[in-house]
Amino acid sequence: MAETEERRSEILTLIDLKGEATLAELCGRFSGVSEMTIRRDLIQLEQEGRIIRTRGGAVSIRSLGDSHAWHGQSGEENEYMLRAGSNREAKDVIARKALRFVEKGRSIYFDAGSTVMALARIVPDETMTIITNGVNVAQELAPRHNVTVMVPGGTVNRNTLSVSGPISVNFVDNINIELAFMSASGCSVDAGFTVSNIYEAELKHTVIARARTVIMLLDSSKFDKSLLFTLAELGQIDYLVCECEPPEDIAAACRASGVTVI
């Protein structure tokens, strides 16, 4: 155990110093350790809120505010990467609440987002089809042998690790979704559920229109926030899953619209 903790500490130090590190680089650094062990180390460090895993490596939480460490557009949704390591307890509570809706044999959509990612980590390895536009969500689910993972085509937003755009919308518009787990960057009575990217808003809107049941996963930091683009009104979802009671105006609007708050 001491050896494992020492190795993980060294991995974290390396990632923090450089801002990011590839899996190949880390495997080379620890020549006597298997790739699967390094992957488990990265999973544990991410669960502790210390890093963000990416396809083929990991990024330091500390350096995400530096545009040199994360080569994305400054501003637009860049704060998402910072939020991925925040409110971890709330997101884990939400994920455990939402897990009851996950059933084998169903076609399920997993939105991109750190709260949905928390749910993806605890999804059982049972027969089901999960469609997701979250690149990191797909990566998390891929090792499960009984879960069929589908990712729509489109453009990858490197700041949110999500796929969106007209190709994604066209793909979703031609499939049947029984259950959709969705996320948003803001929620208010007046604006509904909102995000800052028009392409992501359009894709989310299309998913909600196609899904038989819509479950919005939202931690309390998103309440009473309004971003540029509305993806859905409060009444367009079926369930709102939070770690605590939402503000009274949002709770009242949910009751009036027939939305169940969990």
N, C-alpha and C positions, 0 to 999 in steps of 0.2 A: 504493500500500500504506500509506503514511504517513497519507493522508487517511482510509482505512478504519479504521486503528487509532485515529486521533484521534476519529472519529465513535463508534466502539464504546466508547471510554473515556468520552466525554461521555454516551452512553446509560446506561452503568453508573453513572456518578455521579448522574444524574437519578433512576434507579430506587432507588439506595441512599439518596438524600436523602428521597425521598417514600415509600419502602417498596414502591411498586408504580407501574406506568405502563401505560396502554393503548396499543395499536398506533396508534390514531387520534391520540393525544396525541403520540407519537413522530414520526409522519409529519408532523404539523403543525409540530413543532420543527425538522425537517430538510426544508424545503419542496422542495428541489431533488433529493431522494432518493426513489426509488420505494418502494412498500410492500413489494415482494418483496425489495429490498435490506435494508430494516429487519428483515424476517423472518429473513433470512440472518444478520444481525448478532445477533439474539436467539438463534438456533440456536447460533451459535458461542459466545456468552457462556454459554449453558446447558451446552454441552459442556465448557467450561472450569470448570464448577462455580461460576459467579458469580451466576447467577440461576436462577429456576424459571419456565419459560414456562407461561402459563395461556391459556385460551380468550380471545383478544382482547387479550393483553398479557403482562406479566411481573411477577414478585414478587422482591424482594431477598432473597438468602440471609441477609444480615446481620440483617435485621429480622424474620425469621420467628419468632424467639423472643418477639417483642412481639405480643401479641394485638390491638393496634391496627393493626398492619400487615397481619395476616392474620386476617380476621374469622371465626374458627372456634372451636369449643369448646376451651378450654384443656385440655391433657392428652390426651384420647383421640386417639391416632394423630397428634397434632400434631407429634410428633418425626419422623414420616415425612418431612415437608417439610424438616426439617433434614438427614435422612439422604440426601435426594435429591442433595445436593451433596457428600456424603461418600463415601469408598471408591470414587471414580470409576474408578481403575485396576482394582480388583477386579471391578467391574461390567462394565467393558469387556472384560476377559479372559473372564468368564463368557459374555458376549454372543457373543464370537467363537467360543467352544467350542460354544455352543448353535446357532449359525447352520447348522451341518451338517445339523441335523434339519429345517430349513425346506425344503420341496419344493413346486414348482409343482403346481397342480391339486388341492391338498388343502384340507380344512376345518380350520382351526387356531384355537385359542382362546389369546388373550393376556390374562393376568391383569393387573390394575392393579399398579403398583409400579415403583420406580425401576430395578431390575435388569432387569425385562422391558422397560422403556422403552429401556434401552440396546440391547436386541436389536431393538426396533422401528426404531431409527434406522438400522440396517444391513441391514434386510430388503430384498432386491432387488425391483424393480418387475416382478414376474412374475405370471401368472394364478394366483390363489388367493383363498380366502375367509378373512378373519380376523375372528373375533368377539372383541370386547373390552369389558370393563366399565370400562376406563380411559379417561376422557375425553381426557386428554392423549395417551394412546397412539393413540386414534382420530384425533386431530388430526395427529399425526405421520405416520400412515399414509395419511391421506386424499389427499394430493397424488399418490400413486402411481396412475397411470392403470389399471394392470392388476390392482390389488388391490381386491377387493370388501370393504368394511369394514362390519361390522354391530355395532350397540351395543344391548344389551337395555334395556328401559325400567326405571324404578325411581327411587329417590331418590339424588341426588348428595351424596356426602360431600365437602364443600368442603375438608376437611383432607387427604384422600387423593386427591381428584380421581377418585373411583371411583363407579360406580353399583351399588347393591345393594338388597336388600329382596325381598318376596314376588313382585313382578312380574318381577324379574330371574330369580329361581329358576324361576318357571313357564316363562319363555322358554327358559332353558337346558335345562330338563327335557323340552323337546319338539324338540330338535335333535340331530343326530348330529355328534360331534366326533372327528376322527381323531387329532388331536395337541393336547395342552394344555401350554402353558408357564405354570407357576404360580410363586407367590411366597408367602413367609410372613414374619412378624416374629420368630419364634423357632423353634428346633428343639432337641429333647432326646429321649433314648431313652425316657424315661418318658411324656412328654406328646405326643410326635410333633411335627407342625408346628402352630404356634399363631399366633393373632392376638388383638387386644383387642376387636374389634367382632363381635358375635354375627351380624349380618346378613351381613357379609363372610365370616365363617366358614361360614355356611350355603350361600352362593353358591359358594364355593370347593369345599366338600364335594360339592355337586351337580355341578359341572363335572368333578371327578375321577371321580365315579361314571359320568358319561356318556362320558368320553373313552376311546378305544382305547389310547392311549399317553400317559402323564403324565410330564413333565419338570419337575422342581423346580429353579428357579434361586435359589441361596442363597449370599450372600457369608459369609465366616467370622465376621463380627461377630454373626451370628444364632445361632451354635452355643451350646449349653448355656444357652439362654434359654427361658423358659416363660411364655407369656401366658395369659390367662383361658380362651380358647376353642380347642379342638383342631379343626382342619379336616381332618386326615388323620393316620393312623399312618404310621410309616416304611415299612412294607410295602405301602402302598397306591399308591406311585408306582413308576415303572419306571426312571427315571434321576434322579440327583442331580448337578447341575452346580455346581462350586465353583471358586474361583480357586486353591485349595490343598487339600491333604489334610485331610479333616475329623478331629475328635478320634477317637481309637481306639475309644471305646465306640460312637460313631455309625457309624463305618466297619464295625465288627464287626456291628452290628445290620443294616446295609444288606446285608452279605454273607449273613447268615443269612436275610434276607428275599428275596434274589434281586434286590436293587436295584443297578444299575450306577452306580458313582461315576465321574464324569468330571472 
